[in-house]
């Protein structure tokens, strides 16, 4: 399995990019946020990580976790 690195969908040069947490370079750039979210979701699912979707202002507007929760609530 690939390294668990949270994926961020962020605005970039009039389009939208997927960036792994801590990466300086974008994994891939798309013309629309919808396309970037779709691909980012697939990457996060494969890695069992989180997808963080940012708005045009750069603030996180949505988070989705696709990995196993390392700290599940007690029963």
C-alpha positions as CSV (number, residue, x, y, z in Angstrom):
1,X,0.0,0.0,0.0
2,X,1.2,3.5,-0.7
3,X,2.2,6.0,2.0
4,X,-0.8,7.5,3.8
5,X,-0.6,11.2,2.8
6,X,-3.6,13.4,3.1
7,X,-4.7,14.9,-0.3
8,X,-5.7,18.5,-0.7
9,X,-7.8,20.0,-3.5
10,X,-6.6,23.6,-3.8
11,X,-7.0,26.5,-6.2
12,X,-4.1,26.9,-8.7
13,X,-3.6,29.3,-11.6
14,X,-7.3,29.6,-12.4
15,X,-7.8,25.8,-12.0
16,X,-7.7,23.3,-9.2
17,X,-4.8,21.0,-8.1
18,X,-4.4,17.9,-6.0
19,X,-1.5,18.2,-3.6
20,X,-0.2,15.6,-1.2
21,X,0.3,17.0,2.3
22,X,3.7,18.6,2.6
23,X,4.4,18.5,-1.1
24,X,5.4,21.6,-2.9
25,X,4.4,20.4,-6.3
26,X,0.8,19.5,-7.4
27,X,0.1,15.8,-8.2
28,X,-2.2,16.9,-11.0
29,X,-4.0,20.1,-12.1
30,X,-7.6,20.2,-13.4
31,X,-9.7,23.0,-15.0
32,X,-12.6,22.4,-12.5
33,X,-12.8,21.7,-8.8
34,X,-15.3,18.8,-9.5
35,X,-12.7,17.0,-11.6
36,X,-10.0,17.5,-9.0
37,X,-12.3,16.3,-6.2
38,X,-13.1,13.1,-8.2
39,X,-9.4,12.2,-8.7
40,X,-8.4,13.3,-5.2
41,X,-11.1,11.1,-3.7
42,X,-9.7,8.1,-5.7
43,X,-6.2,8.8,-4.5
44,X,-7.3,9.1,-0.9
45,X,-9.3,5.9,-1.1
46,X,-6.3,4.0,-2.5
47,X,-4.1,5.3,0.2
48,X,-6.6,5.1,3.1
49,X,-6.1,8.8,3.9
50,X,-8.1,12.0,4.1
51,X,-9.3,14.3,1.3
52,X,-9.4,18.0,2.3
53,X,-11.3,20.3,-0.1
54,X,-10.4,24.0,0.0
55,X,-12.5,26.9,-1.3
56,X,-11.2,29.7,-3.6
57,X,-10.2,31.6,-0.4
58,X,-7.9,28.7,0.6
59,X,-9.9,27.7,3.7
60,X,-10.9,24.1,4.2
61,X,-14.6,23.7,3.3
62,X,-14.9,19.9,3.5
63,X,-13.0,16.8,4.9
64,X,-13.5,13.2,4.0
65,X,-11.7,10.3,5.6
66,X,-11.2,7.1,3.6
67,X,-8.9,5.3,6.0
68,X,-9.5,3.2,9.0
69,X,-10.0,5.3,12.2
70,X,-6.9,4.7,14.4
71,X,-8.9,6.0,17.4
72,X,-12.5,4.7,17.1
73,X,-15.0,5.7,19.8
74,X,-15.4,3.4,22.8
75,X,-18.4,1.2,22.9
